[in-house]
Amino acid sequence: MDIVEVSLNLAELQNHSFEYEGETYVKFNVAKLKEPDQYGKTHTVFVSVKEADSEES
């Protein structure tokens, strides 16, 4: 079993939170890097940005 440890800054995550059916969520993706970075990390995390609903006239 492969386990990937993820550490995220809670204050930063709150900037990307959204509400759905009365609950607060943060959606993110974990991606494997082609090769380890300079710190030996093998994965990276991207926050999924929820696009604002646009109003149509």
N, C-alpha and C positions, 0 to 999 in steps of 0.2 A: 504494500500500500504506500503510495506517495502522499506525503503531507506537506502542504505549503503553509508556512506561517505568515500571517498578514498583520501588520501593525498600521493602524490608521489614526490620524489626529481627529479627535472627536469635535473640536471646535471647527475645523475645516469641513468635516462631514456635514455639520449642521447647516453650512452654507449651501449644501446641495440636497437638502432634505425636501420631501414633498408629502402632501397628505393624500390619502386615498381611502375612502370609506371610513373616515374618522381616525385612521391610524397614520403615524408618521414613518416614512421609509427613506432609505438611501439605497440606490441601486448602483452596483459597481461590477466590473468585469475583471477577472484575473487572467493574465495572458503569460504564456511561457515565452521567454526570450530565446532568440536563435542561439545565443551563447551567453554565458554569465557576464555580468557587467563588471566594472572595475572593483566592486566590493564583493564579488562572488555571488551576487543575487541572480537567481535563475528565472524569476517571475516578476511581473509588474502589475500594478492595479490602476484601472481607469474608472473614474466615476462616470456613470451614464447620465448625461445631461438631459433632463426632462424639458422639452421645448414648451414654451408658454403657448396656450391656446390663443389663436388670433381671432379677433372679432371680424366677422364679415358684414358689410353694409348691405 
